[in-house]
Amino acid sequence: VQLQASGGGLVQAGGSLRLSCAASGRSMIYFGMGWFRQAPGKEREFVTAISSSGGSTIYADSVKGRFTISRDNAKNTVYLQMDSLKPEDTAIYYCAAASTVLVRRHSVSYNYWGQGTLVTVSS
């Protein structure tokens, strides 16, 4: 499975961005999907995940209520809608696929990773 993330950019605090992650090589219906991020000088951290059907989602406390993950299996694409962005959301955002129908929080559960897209939030 190849994953291509896009949609990053520069936005002011309080603004919104929508990231997309397009999968190719295999249908996404077999995979739980997740978003992770890595800020400069920090370890990669979990952001959110969604089950293969889209029926279950989980979020990191730091983004709960501001970010929304969704997926369109017909388009083989997962999305991350980010609202009320804060400077501390600045990071490279990675999408990942796990060979499970369930939601997974830990990066070790993910088998495939995209190349990342940079999100910069200015104050």
C-alpha beads as a LAMMPS data file, in Angstrom:
LAMMPS data file: protein, C-alpha beads

123 atoms
122 bonds

1 atom types
1 bond types

-500.0 500.0 xlo xhi
-500.0 500.0 ylo yhi
-500.0 500.0 zlo zhi

Masses

1 110.0

Atoms # bond

1 1 1 0.000 0.000 0.000
2 1 1 1.330 3.428 -0.932
3 1 1 0.058 6.464 0.932
4 1 1 0.256 10.043 -0.330
5 1 1 -0.565 12.820 2.105
6 1 1 -1.391 16.324 0.935
7 1 1 -3.074 19.533 2.030
8 1 1 -0.517 20.956 4.417
9 1 1 0.450 24.598 4.404
10 1 1 0.747 27.806 6.375
11 1 1 -2.285 29.033 8.293
12 1 1 -2.920 31.568 11.026
13 1 1 -3.947 30.513 14.494
14 1 1 -7.670 29.897 14.596
15 1 1 -7.756 28.862 10.970
16 1 1 -8.541 25.543 9.322
17 1 1 -6.894 23.055 7.010
18 1 1 -7.991 19.756 5.553
19 1 1 -5.421 17.065 4.949
20 1 1 -5.968 14.199 2.551
21 1 1 -4.278 10.820 2.342
22 1 1 -4.757 8.848 -0.846
23 1 1 -4.020 5.128 -0.806
24 1 1 -2.990 3.066 -3.804
25 1 1 -1.962 -0.488 -4.424
26 1 1 -4.737 -2.052 -2.418
27 1 1 -8.236 -1.183 -1.316
28 1 1 -8.312 0.835 1.863
29 1 1 -11.289 -1.127 3.188
30 1 1 -8.888 -3.638 4.701
31 1 1 -7.090 -1.069 6.813
32 1 1 -7.616 0.980 9.884
33 1 1 -6.151 4.421 9.191
34 1 1 -4.415 6.901 11.415
35 1 1 -2.780 10.303 11.489
36 1 1 0.350 11.030 13.453
37 1 1 2.460 14.157 13.711
38 1 1 5.997 15.116 14.570
39 1 1 6.946 18.594 15.665
40 1 1 10.532 19.874 15.409
41 1 1 12.650 18.354 18.144
42 1 1 9.855 16.133 19.405
43 1 1 8.863 12.520 19.032
44 1 1 6.129 11.445 16.692
45 1 1 2.754 11.412 18.405
46 1 1 -0.644 9.968 17.731
47 1 1 -3.340 12.357 16.506
48 1 1 -6.365 10.309 15.480
49 1 1 -7.467 7.015 13.954
50 1 1 -10.482 5.546 12.230
51 1 1 -11.663 1.972 11.757
52 1 1 -11.879 0.389 8.318
53 1 1 -15.631 0.983 8.121
54 1 1 -15.396 4.494 9.512
55 1 1 -17.688 3.578 12.376
56 1 1 -15.119 4.082 15.139
57 1 1 -12.751 6.961 15.750
58 1 1 -10.347 7.963 18.509
59 1 1 -8.519 11.220 19.130
60 1 1 -5.625 12.491 21.158
61 1 1 -6.825 14.740 23.962
62 1 1 -4.886 17.641 22.483
63 1 1 -7.000 17.681 19.309
64 1 1 -10.344 16.402 20.551
65 1 1 -13.147 18.734 19.549
66 1 1 -10.989 20.519 16.967
67 1 1 -9.934 17.782 14.534
68 1 1 -12.151 15.351 12.663
69 1 1 -11.026 12.228 10.840
70 1 1 -13.137 10.724 8.085
71 1 1 -12.710 8.360 5.176
72 1 1 -14.187 7.667 1.772
73 1 1 -13.437 4.058 0.931
74 1 1 -14.825 4.475 -2.580
75 1 1 -12.133 7.098 -3.210
76 1 1 -9.496 5.239 -1.159
77 1 1 -8.895 8.424 0.777
78 1 1 -8.822 9.427 4.426
79 1 1 -9.197 13.029 5.564
80 1 1 -8.209 15.100 8.552
81 1 1 -10.222 18.269 9.052
82 1 1 -8.351 20.573 11.397
83 1 1 -10.184 23.549 12.866
84 1 1 -9.255 26.118 15.496
85 1 1 -5.609 25.492 14.773
86 1 1 -3.011 26.487 17.336
87 1 1 0.716 27.188 16.946
88 1 1 1.396 23.974 18.883
89 1 1 -0.263 22.033 16.056
90 1 1 2.715 22.892 13.855
91 1 1 4.262 19.616 12.710
92 1 1 4.741 17.215 9.867
93 1 1 1.574 15.149 9.627
94 1 1 1.779 11.532 8.546
95 1 1 -0.976 9.184 7.533
96 1 1 -0.608 5.488 8.197
97 1 1 -2.417 2.241 7.505
98 1 1 -2.794 -0.677 9.905
99 1 1 -3.700 -4.193 8.785
100 1 1 -6.762 -4.331 11.019
101 1 1 -10.379 -3.264 10.809
102 1 1 -10.115 -1.718 14.273
103 1 1 -8.806 1.635 15.478
104 1 1 -5.245 1.674 16.728
105 1 1 -3.456 4.344 18.760
106 1 1 0.104 3.076 18.765
107 1 1 2.461 3.590 15.857
108 1 1 3.808 0.048 16.087
109 1 1 0.400 -1.190 14.911
110 1 1 0.789 0.566 11.559
111 1 1 2.359 -1.214 8.625
112 1 1 2.422 1.515 6.008
113 1 1 3.307 5.196 6.205
114 1 1 2.972 8.171 3.912
115 1 1 5.690 10.730 3.343
116 1 1 4.170 13.467 5.495
117 1 1 2.830 16.933 4.848
118 1 1 3.945 20.040 6.731
119 1 1 1.444 22.111 8.676
120 1 1 2.624 25.440 10.029
121 1 1 0.372 27.511 12.270
122 1 1 1.455 31.091 12.877
123 1 1 0.480 33.044 15.975

Bonds

1 1 1 2
2 1 2 3
3 1 3 4
4 1 4 5
5 1 5 6
6 1 6 7
7 1 7 8
8 1 8 9
9 1 9 10
10 1 10 11
11 1 11 12
12 1 12 13
13 1 13 14
14 1 14 15
15 1 15 16
16 1 16 17
17 1 17 18
18 1 18 19
19 1 19 20
20 1 20 21
21 1 21 22
22 1 22 23
23 1 23 24
24 1 24 25
25 1 25 26
26 1 26 27
27 1 27 28
28 1 28 29
29 1 29 30
30 1 30 31
31 1 31 32
32 1 32 33
33 1 33 34
34 1 34 35
35 1 35 36
36 1 36 37
37 1 37 38
38 1 38 39
39 1 39 40
40 1 40 41
41 1 41 42
42 1 42 43
43 1 43 44
44 1 44 45
45 1 45 46
46 1 46 47
47 1 47 48
48 1 48 49
49 1 49 50
50 1 50 51
51 1 51 52
52 1 52 53
53 1 53 54
54 1 54 55
55 1 55 56
56 1 56 57
57 1 57 58
58 1 58 59
59 1 59 60
60 1 60 61
61 1 61 62
62 1 62 63
63 1 63 64
64 1 64 65
65 1 65 66
66 1 66 67
67 1 67 68
68 1 68 69
69 1 69 70
70 1 70 71
71 1 71 72
72 1 72 73
73 1 73 74
74 1 74 75
75 1 75 76
76 1 76 77
77 1 77 78
78 1 78 79
79 1 79 80
80 1 80 81
81 1 81 82
82 1 82 83
83 1 83 84
84 1 84 85
85 1 85 86
86 1 86 87
87 1 87 88
88 1 88 89
89 1 89 90
90 1 90 91
91 1 91 92
92 1 92 93
93 1 93 94
94 1 94 95
95 1 95 96
96 1 96 97
97 1 97 98
98 1 98 99
99 1 99 100
100 1 100 101
101 1 101 102
102 1 102 103
103 1 103 104
104 1 104 105
105 1 105 106
106 1 106 107
107 1 107 108
108 1 108 109
109 1 109 110
110 1 110 111
111 1 111 112
112 1 112 113
113 1 113 114
114 1 114 115
115 1 115 116
116 1 116 117
117 1 117 118
118 1 118 119
119 1 119 120
120 1 120 121
121 1 121 122
122 1 122 123
